[in-house]
Amino acid sequence: MEYVHPGPVTPLIQERFGLITEVEVRQFSHHILSGLAYLHSNQIVHRDIRGANFLVDQAGVLKLADFGISKYVSL
């Protein structure tokens, strides 16, 4: 368990009236896709992808949270 401050990405974007730079979009997209690729390579499906479950730290790194309904998929 890790404490991530300031927290979810959704309120962060809403505070700025939805305006984030292209660089931030690229960085966030890279973090999201890298995290999902890692999970999927380990046969884990998150099943609750939404802004409230992405936490951003002070360095701008996004982390996926809330694995309550995730599922291990055996092939």
Gaussian input, Z-matrix of N, CA and C with variables (Angstrom, degrees):
# hf/3-21g

backbone

0 1
 N
 C     1     B1
 C     2     B2     1     A1
 N     3     B3     2     A2     1     D1
 C     4     B4     3     A3     2     D2
 C     5     B5     4     A4     3     D3
 N     6     B6     5     A5     4     D4
 C     7     B7     6     A6     5     D5
 C     8     B8     7     A7     6     D6
 N     9     B9     8     A8     7     D7
 C    10    B10     9     A9     8     D8
 C    11    B11    10    A10     9     D9
 N    12    B12    11    A11    10    D10
 C    13    B13    12    A12    11    D11
 C    14    B14    13    A13    12    D12
 N    15    B15    14    A14    13    D13
 C    16    B16    15    A15    14    D14
 C    17    B17    16    A16    15    D15
 N    18    B18    17    A17    16    D16
 C    19    B19    18    A18    17    D17
 C    20    B20    19    A19    18    D18
 N    21    B21    20    A20    19    D19
 C    22    B22    21    A21    20    D20
 C    23    B23    22    A22    21    D21
 N    24    B24    23    A23    22    D22
 C    25    B25    24    A24    23    D23
 C    26    B26    25    A25    24    D24
 N    27    B27    26    A26    25    D25
 C    28    B28    27    A27    26    D26
 C    29    B29    28    A28    27    D27
 N    30    B30    29    A29    28    D28
 C    31    B31    30    A30    29    D29
 C    32    B32    31    A31    30    D30
 N    33    B33    32    A32    31    D31
 C    34    B34    33    A33    32    D32
 C    35    B35    34    A34    33    D33
 N    36    B36    35    A35    34    D34
 C    37    B37    36    A36    35    D35
 C    38    B38    37    A37    36    D36
 N    39    B39    38    A38    37    D37
 C    40    B40    39    A39    38    D38
 C    41    B41    40    A40    39    D39
 N    42    B42    41    A41    40    D40
 C    43    B43    42    A42    41    D41
 C    44    B44    43    A43    42    D42
 N    45    B45    44    A44    43    D43
 C    46    B46    45    A45    44    D44
 C    47    B47    46    A46    45    D45
 N    48    B48    47    A47    46    D46
 C    49    B49    48    A48    47    D47
 C    50    B50    49    A49    48    D48
 N    51    B51    50    A50    49    D49
 C    52    B52    51    A51    50    D50
 C    53    B53    52    A52    51    D51
 N    54    B54    53    A53    52    D52
 C    55    B55    54    A54    53    D53
 C    56    B56    55    A55    54    D54
 N    57    B57    56    A56    55    D55
 C    58    B58    57    A57    56    D56
 C    59    B59    58    A58    57    D57
 N    60    B60    59    A59    58    D58
 C    61    B61    60    A60    59    D59
 C    62    B62    61    A61    60    D60
 N    63    B63    62    A62    61    D61
 C    64    B64    63    A63    62    D62
 C    65    B65    64    A64    63    D63
 N    66    B66    65    A65    64    D64
 C    67    B67    66    A66    65    D65
 C    68    B68    67    A67    66    D66
 N    69    B69    68    A68    67    D67
 C    70    B70    69    A69    68    D68
 C    71    B71    70    A70    69    D69
 N    72    B72    71    A71    70    D70
 C    73    B73    72    A72    71    D71
 C    74    B74    73    A73    72    D72
 N    75    B75    74    A74    73    D73
 C    76    B76    75    A75    74    D74
 C    77    B77    76    A76    75    D75
 N    78    B78    77    A77    76    D76
 C    79    B79    78    A78    77    D77
 C    80    B80    79    A79    78    D78
 N    81    B81    80    A80    79    D79
 C    82    B82    81    A81    80    D80
 C    83    B83    82    A82    81    D81
 N    84    B84    83    A83    82    D82
 C    85    B85    84    A84    83    D83
 C    86    B86    85    A85    84    D84
 N    87    B87    86    A86    85    D85
 C    88    B88    87    A87    86    D86
 C    89    B89    88    A88    87    D87
 N    90    B90    89    A89    88    D88
 C    91    B91    90    A90    89    D89
 C    92    B92    91    A91    90    D90
 N    93    B93    92    A92    91    D91
 C    94    B94    93    A93    92    D92
 C    95    B95    94    A94    93    D93
 N    96    B96    95    A95    94    D94
 C    97    B97    96    A96    95    D95
 C    98    B98    97    A97    96    D96
 N    99    B99    98    A98    97    D97
 C   100   B100    99    A99    98    D98
 C   101   B101   100   A100    99    D99
 N   102   B102   101   A101   100   D100
 C   103   B103   102   A102   101   D101
 C   104   B104   103   A103   102   D102
 N   105   B105   104   A104   103   D103
 C   106   B106   105   A105   104   D104
 C   107   B107   106   A106   105   D105
 N   108   B108   107   A107   106   D106
 C   109   B109   108   A108   107   D107
 C   110   B110   109   A109   108   D108
 N   111   B111   110   A110   109   D109
 C   112   B112   111   A111   110   D110
 C   113   B113   112   A112   111   D111
 N   114   B114   113   A113   112   D112
 C   115   B115   114   A114   113   D113
 C   116   B116   115   A115   114   D114
 N   117   B117   116   A116   115   D115
 C   118   B118   117   A117   116   D116
 C   119   B119   118   A118   117   D117
 N   120   B120   119   A119   118   D118
 C   121   B121   120   A120   119   D119
 C   122   B122   121   A121   120   D120
 N   123   B123   122   A122   121   D121
 C   124   B124   123   A123   122   D122
 C   125   B125   124   A124   123   D123
 N   126   B126   125   A125   124   D124
 C   127   B127   126   A126   125   D125
 C   128   B128   127   A127   126   D126
 N   129   B129   128   A128   127   D127
 C   130   B130   129   A129   128   D128
 C   131   B131   130   A130   129   D129
 N   132   B132   131   A131   130   D130
 C   133   B133   132   A132   131   D131
 C   134   B134   133   A133   132   D132
 N   135   B135   134   A134   133   D133
 C   136   B136   135   A135   134   D134
 C   137   B137   136   A136   135   D135
 N   138   B138   137   A137   136   D136
 C   139   B139   138   A138   137   D137
 C   140   B140   139   A139   138   D138
 N   141   B141   140   A140   139   D139
 C   142   B142   141   A141   140   D140
 C   143   B143   142   A142   141   D141
 N   144   B144   143   A143   142   D142
 C   145   B145   144   A144   143   D143
 C   146   B146   145   A145   144   D144
 N   147   B147   146   A146   145   D145
 C   148   B148   147   A147   146   D146
 C   149   B149   148   A148   147   D147
 N   150   B150   149   A149   148   D148
 C   151   B151   150   A150   149   D149
 C   152   B152   151   A151   150   D150
 N   153   B153   152   A152   151   D151
 C   154   B154   153   A153   152   D152
 C   155   B155   154   A154   153   D153
 N   156   B156   155   A155   154   D154
 C   157   B157   156   A156   155   D155
 C   158   B158   157   A157   156   D156
 N   159   B159   158   A158   157   D157
 C   160   B160   159   A159   158   D158
 C   161   B161   160   A160   159   D159
 N   162   B162   161   A161   160   D160
 C   163   B163   162   A162   161   D161
 C   164   B164   163   A163   162   D162
 N   165   B165   164   A164   163   D163
 C   166   B166   165   A165   164   D164
 C   167   B167   166   A166   165   D165
 N   168   B168   167   A167   166   D166
 C   169   B169   168   A168   167   D167
 C   170   B170   169   A169   168   D168
 N   171   B171   170   A170   169   D169
 C   172   B172   171   A171   170   D170
 C   173   B173   172   A172   171   D171
 N   174   B174   173   A173   172   D172
 C   175   B175   174   A174   173   D173
 C   176   B176   175   A175   174   D174
 N   177   B177   176   A176   175   D175
 C   178   B178   177   A177   176   D176
 C   179   B179   178   A178   177   D177
 N   180   B180   179   A179   178   D178
 C   181   B181   180   A180   179   D179
 C   182   B182   181   A181   180   D180
 N   183   B183   182   A182   181   D181
 C   184   B184   183   A183   182   D182
 C   185   B185   184   A184   183   D183
 N   186   B186   185   A185   184   D184
 C   187   B187   186   A186   185   D185
 C   188   B188   187   A187   186   D186
 N   189   B189   188   A188   187   D187
 C   190   B190   189   A189   188   D188
 C   191   B191   190   A190   189   D189
 N   192   B192   191   A191   190   D190
 C   193   B193   192   A192   191   D191
 C   194   B194   193   A193   192   D192
 N   195   B195   194   A194   193   D193
 C   196   B196   195   A195   194   D194
 C   197   B197   196   A196   195   D195
 N   198   B198   197   A197   196   D196
 C   199   B199   198   A198   197   D197
 C   200   B200   199   A199   198   D198
 N   201   B201   200   A200   199   D199
 C   202   B202   201   A201   200   D200
 C   203   B203   202   A202   201   D201
 N   204   B204   203   A203   202   D202
 C   205   B205   204   A204   203   D203
 C   206   B206   205   A205   204   D204
 N   207   B207   206   A206   205   D205
 C   208   B208   207   A207   206   D206
 C   209   B209   208   A208   207   D207
 N   210   B210   209   A209   208   D208
 C   211   B211   210   A210   209   D209
 C   212   B212   211   A211   210   D210
 N   213   B213   212   A212   211   D211
 C   214   B214   213   A213   212   D212
 C   215   B215   214   A214   213   D213
 N   216   B216   215   A215   214   D214
 C   217   B217   216   A216   215   D215
 C   218   B218   217   A217   216   D216
 N   219   B219   218   A218   217   D217
 C   220   B220   219   A219   218   D218
 C   221   B221   220   A220   219   D219
 N   222   B222   221   A221   220   D220
 C   223   B223   222   A222   221   D221
 C   224   B224   223   A223   222   D222

   B1=1.4457
   B2=1.5230
   B3=1.3171
   B4=1.4636
   B5=1.5214
   B6=1.3193
   B7=1.4605
   B8=1.5240
   B9=1.3328
   B10=1.4563
   B11=1.5250
   B12=1.3117
   B13=1.4671
   B14=1.5197
   B15=1.2842
   B16=1.4484
   B17=1.5142
   B18=1.3242
   B19=1.4581
   B20=1.5145
   B21=1.3506
   B22=1.4690
   B23=1.5218
   B24=1.3128
   B25=1.4515
   B26=1.5264
   B27=1.3188
   B28=1.4653
   B29=1.5320
   B30=1.3467
   B31=1.4707
   B32=1.5306
   B33=1.3066
   B34=1.4616
   B35=1.5249
   B36=1.3168
   B37=1.4629
   B38=1.5263
   B39=1.3240
   B40=1.4624
   B41=1.5245
   B42=1.3257
   B43=1.4647
   B44=1.5157
   B45=1.3056
   B46=1.4649
   B47=1.5209
   B48=1.3186
   B49=1.4598
   B50=1.5271
   B51=1.3195
   B52=1.4486
   B53=1.5136
   B54=1.3188
   B55=1.4569
   B56=1.5263
   B57=1.3067
   B58=1.4572
   B59=1.5156
   B60=1.3001
   B61=1.4570
   B62=1.5293
   B63=1.3156
   B64=1.4580
   B65=1.5310
   B66=1.3147
   B67=1.4646
   B68=1.5288
   B69=1.3372
   B70=1.4649
   B71=1.5226
   B72=1.3266
   B73=1.4715
   B74=1.5204
   B75=1.3335
   B76=1.4594
   B77=1.5212
   B78=1.3363
   B79=1.4628
   B80=1.5283
   B81=1.3280
   B82=1.4630
   B83=1.5207
   B84=1.3321
   B85=1.4654
   B86=1.5208
   B87=1.3200
   B88=1.4691
   B89=1.5283
   B90=1.3378
   B91=1.4625
   B92=1.5247
   B93=1.3179
   B94=1.4656
   B95=1.5282
   B96=1.3259
   B97=1.4627
   B98=1.5216
   B99=1.3206
   B100=1.4674
   B101=1.5297
   B102=1.3368
   B103=1.4603
   B104=1.5209
   B105=1.3200
   B106=1.4588
   B107=1.5295
   B108=1.3205
   B109=1.4652
   B110=1.5211
   B111=1.3394
   B112=1.4635
   B113=1.5318
   B114=1.3309
   B115=1.4658
   B116=1.5274
   B117=1.3175
   B118=1.4638
   B119=1.5214
   B120=1.3340
   B121=1.4698
   B122=1.5258
   B123=1.3343
   B124=1.4611
   B125=1.5318
   B126=1.3403
   B127=1.4661
   B128=1.5340
   B129=1.3339
   B130=1.4627
   B131=1.5203
   B132=1.3431
   B133=1.4538
   B134=1.5244
   B135=1.3283
   B136=1.4683
   B137=1.5275
   B138=1.2837
   B139=1.4691
   B140=1.5231
   B141=1.3294
   B142=1.4702
   B143=1.5269
   B144=1.3273
   B145=1.4568
   B146=1.5285
   B147=1.3191
   B148=1.4714
   B149=1.5208
   B150=1.3016
   B151=1.4607
   B152=1.5174
   B153=1.3253
   B154=1.4628
   B155=1.5246
   B156=1.3293
   B157=1.4617
   B158=1.5246
   B159=1.3273
   B160=1.4541
   B161=1.5085
   B162=1.3139
   B163=1.4584
   B164=1.5182
   B165=1.3184
   B166=1.4620
   B167=1.5301
   B168=1.3384
   B169=1.4629
   B170=1.5241
   B171=1.3223
   B172=1.4642
   B173=1.5229
   B174=1.3320
   B175=1.4595
   B176=1.5302
   B177=1.3482
   B178=1.4515
   B179=1.5132
   B180=1.3305
   B181=1.4654
   B182=1.5216
   B183=1.3327
   B184=1.4581
   B185=1.5139
   B186=1.3296
   B187=1.4618
   B188=1.5176
   B189=1.3147
   B190=1.4580
   B191=1.5240
   B192=1.3252
   B193=1.4621
   B194=1.5270
   B195=1.3057
   B196=1.4602
   B197=1.5333
   B198=1.3050
   B199=1.4607
   B200=1.5297
   B201=1.3266
   B202=1.4533
   B203=1.5136
   B204=1.3207
   B205=1.4699
   B206=1.5222
   B207=1.3393
   B208=1.4594
   B209=1.5186
   B210=1.3194
   B211=1.4648
   B212=1.5117
   B213=1.3192
   B214=1.4561
   B215=1.5210
   B216=1.3109
   B217=1.4514
   B218=1.5270
   B219=1.2985
   B220=1.4712
   B221=1.5321
   B222=1.3013
   B223=1.4719
   B224=1.5102
   A1=107.79
   A2=114.42
   A3=120.82
   A4=108.92
   A5=116.25
   A6=120.92
   A7=107.86
   A8=117.07
   A9=121.71
   A10=108.29
   A11=115.45
   A12=121.29
   A13=108.23
   A14=122.64
   A15=129.19
   A16=115.72
   A17=120.89
   A18=120.67
   A19=113.86
   A20=116.98
   A21=120.98
   A22=113.07
   A23=116.13
   A24=121.92
   A25=112.14
   A26=118.91
   A27=121.84
   A28=112.73
   A29=119.50
   A30=118.30
   A31=112.56
   A32=116.94
   A33=120.83
   A34=110.25
   A35=116.44
   A36=120.78
   A37=110.50
   A38=117.91
   A39=121.48
   A40=111.65
   A41=117.56
   A42=121.02
   A43=110.54
   A44=116.14
   A45=121.32
   A46=110.50
   A47=117.75
   A48=124.69
   A49=112.60
   A50=116.42
   A51=120.30
   A52=114.64
   A53=117.29
   A54=120.01
   A55=110.27
   A56=115.72
   A57=120.41
   A58=107.19
   A59=116.07
   A60=119.99
   A61=111.00
   A62=114.96
   A63=120.32
   A64=110.68
   A65=116.47
   A66=120.87
   A67=110.36
   A68=116.94
   A69=120.61
   A70=111.09
   A71=117.42
   A72=121.16
   A73=109.60
   A74=116.39
   A75=120.92
   A76=111.12
   A77=116.59
   A78=121.20
   A79=110.62
   A80=117.43
   A81=121.29
   A82=110.37
   A83=117.79
   A84=121.24
   A85=111.34
   A86=116.09
   A87=120.37
   A88=110.63
   A89=117.41
   A90=120.90
   A91=111.23
   A92=117.07
   A93=121.31
   A94=110.61
   A95=116.30
   A96=119.90
   A97=112.09
   A98=117.71
   A99=120.84
   A100=110.67
   A101=115.88
   A102=120.03
   A103=112.00
   A104=116.36
   A105=119.94
   A106=111.49
   A107=117.17
   A108=120.26
   A109=110.55
   A110=116.68
   A111=120.67
   A112=110.47
   A113=116.35
   A114=119.91
   A115=110.78
   A116=116.37
   A117=119.97
   A118=111.80
   A119=117.34
   A120=119.51
   A121=111.37
   A122=116.23
   A123=121.96
   A124=111.72
   A125=116.27
   A126=124.70
   A127=112.98
   A128=116.91
   A129=121.46
   A130=108.11
   A131=115.81
   A132=122.21
   A133=107.18
   A134=117.14
   A135=121.75
   A136=111.81
   A137=119.47
   A138=127.95
   A139=115.68
   A140=119.25
   A141=120.92
   A142=109.48
   A143=115.32
   A144=120.65
   A145=108.80
   A146=115.72
   A147=122.22
   A148=107.81
   A149=116.16
   A150=121.17
   A151=114.68
   A152=116.87
   A153=120.49
   A154=112.37
   A155=117.74
   A156=120.94
   A157=113.10
   A158=116.68
   A159=120.73
   A160=108.29
   A161=116.40
   A162=121.84
   A163=108.61
   A164=115.87
   A165=120.56
   A166=107.79
   A167=115.54
   A168=118.69
   A169=110.00
   A170=117.05
   A171=121.07
   A172=112.52
   A173=117.59
   A174=121.51
   A175=111.87
   A176=117.78
   A177=121.87
   A178=114.32
   A179=117.27
   A180=121.76
   A181=109.07
   A182=116.47
   A183=121.58
   A184=110.35
   A185=116.12
   A186=121.59
   A187=108.06
   A188=115.62
   A189=121.61
   A190=109.36
   A191=116.34
   A192=121.65
   A193=110.49
   A194=116.17
   A195=125.20
   A196=112.36
   A197=114.48
   A198=121.33
   A199=111.45
   A200=116.96
   A201=121.75
   A202=114.97
   A203=118.20
   A204=119.35
   A205=111.55
   A206=116.42
   A207=118.82
   A208=109.82
   A209=115.10
   A210=119.18
   A211=110.34
   A212=115.19
   A213=122.23
   A214=106.71
   A215=116.98
   A216=122.05
   A217=108.32
   A218=116.87
   A219=120.00
   A220=108.36
   A221=114.70
   A222=119.16
   A223=110.88
   D1=136.67
   D2=-177.29
   D3=-133.88
   D4=137.69
   D5=175.07
   D6=-88.58
   D7=124.65
   D8=-179.31
   D9=-117.13
   D10=117.91
   D11=-179.35
   D12=-113.90
   D13=133.26
   D14=15.73
   D15=-85.80
   D16=-13.58
   D17=173.82
   D18=122.44
   D19=-143.73
   D20=-173.93
   D21=-59.18
   D22=146.44
   D23=-177.71
   D24=-74.73
   D25=-29.28
   D26=-176.52
   D27=-58.94
   D28=-53.35
   D29=178.70
   D30=-63.05
   D31=-32.50
   D32=178.77
   D33=-60.95
   D34=-44.53
   D35=179.18
   D36=-70.37
   D37=-40.67
   D38=-179.33
   D39=-64.96
   D40=-34.70
   D41=178.19
   D42=-62.99
   D43=-30.99
   D44=-179.24
   D45=-95.51
   D46=19.56
   D47=177.56
   D48=59.34
   D49=30.95
   D50=175.60
   D51=80.24
   D52=-0.08
   D53=-177.55
   D54=-94.40
   D55=107.38
   D56=172.68
   D57=-124.14
   D58=152.71
   D59=-174.98
   D60=-74.36
   D61=162.76
   D62=177.59
   D63=-62.46
   D64=-35.56
   D65=178.59
   D66=-63.47
   D67=-41.97
   D68=178.08
   D69=-65.92
   D70=-40.50
   D71=177.86
   D72=-61.08
   D73=-45.30
   D74=179.02
   D75=-61.46
   D76=-45.12
   D77=-179.03
   D78=-64.50
   D79=-47.46
   D80=179.78
   D81=-62.13
   D82=-43.83
   D83=-179.88
   D84=-61.98
   D85=-40.82
   D86=178.19
   D87=-62.16
   D88=-44.97
   D89=179.93
   D90=-64.05
   D91=-43.46
   D92=-179.74
   D93=-62.21
   D94=-50.28
   D95=-177.01
   D96=-67.71
   D97=-35.93
   D98=177.19
   D99=-64.48
   D100=-42.92
   D101=179.23
   D102=-64.65
   D103=-43.73
   D104=179.28
   D105=-66.93
   D106=-38.42
   D107=177.23
   D108=-61.79
   D109=-40.13
   D110=178.36
   D111=-63.47
   D112=-47.30
   D113=179.66
   D114=-60.51
   D115=-47.49
   D116=-177.18
   D117=-65.66
   D118=-33.01
   D119=177.51
   D120=-67.88
   D121=-19.24
   D122=177.10
   D123=-104.51
   D124=19.62
   D125=178.03
   D126=56.79
   D127=38.73
   D128=176.94
   D129=-115.91
   D130=131.38
   D131=176.60
   D132=-112.31
   D133=126.44
   D134=-175.35
   D135=-72.70
   D136=-48.03
   D137=175.98
   D138=69.24
   D139=13.05
   D140=175.61
   D141=-149.57
   D142=57.22
   D143=-178.22
   D144=-82.10
   D145=116.13
   D146=176.04
   D147=-162.89
   D148=163.74
   D149=-175.61
   D150=-57.01
   D151=-35.25
   D152=-178.75
   D153=-66.21
   D154=-19.33
   D155=-179.05
   D156=-98.83
   D157=7.22
   D158=171.90
   D159=-107.98
   D160=119.49
   D161=179.73
   D162=-102.13
   D163=139.13
   D164=179.22
   D165=-116.75
   D166=133.19
   D167=178.60
   D168=-93.32
   D169=-179.28
   D170=-176.06
   D171=-66.13
   D172=-21.71
   D173=178.19
   D174=-85.10
   D175=-2.87
   D176=179.66
   D177=86.23
   D178=14.29
   D179=179.10
   D180=-87.72
   D181=127.51
   D182=177.70
   D183=-88.35
   D184=139.49
   D185=177.68
   D186=-131.52
   D187=136.48
   D188=179.55
   D189=-81.89
   D190=134.90
   D191=-177.16
   D192=-128.56
   D193=176.60
   D194=174.51
   D195=61.15
   D196=78.10
   D197=179.49
   D198=-95.73
   D199=24.43
   D200=-175.80
   D201=-59.69
   D202=-34.82
   D203=-179.89
   D204=-114.61
   D205=18.29
   D206=177.04
   D207=-68.36
   D208=163.07
   D209=-175.74
   D210=-143.50
   D211=138.39
   D212=172.43
   D213=-85.29
   D214=126.71
   D215=-177.93
   D216=-109.10
   D217=112.71
   D218=177.91
   D219=-86.06
   D220=137.39
   D221=-179.17
   D222=-98.42

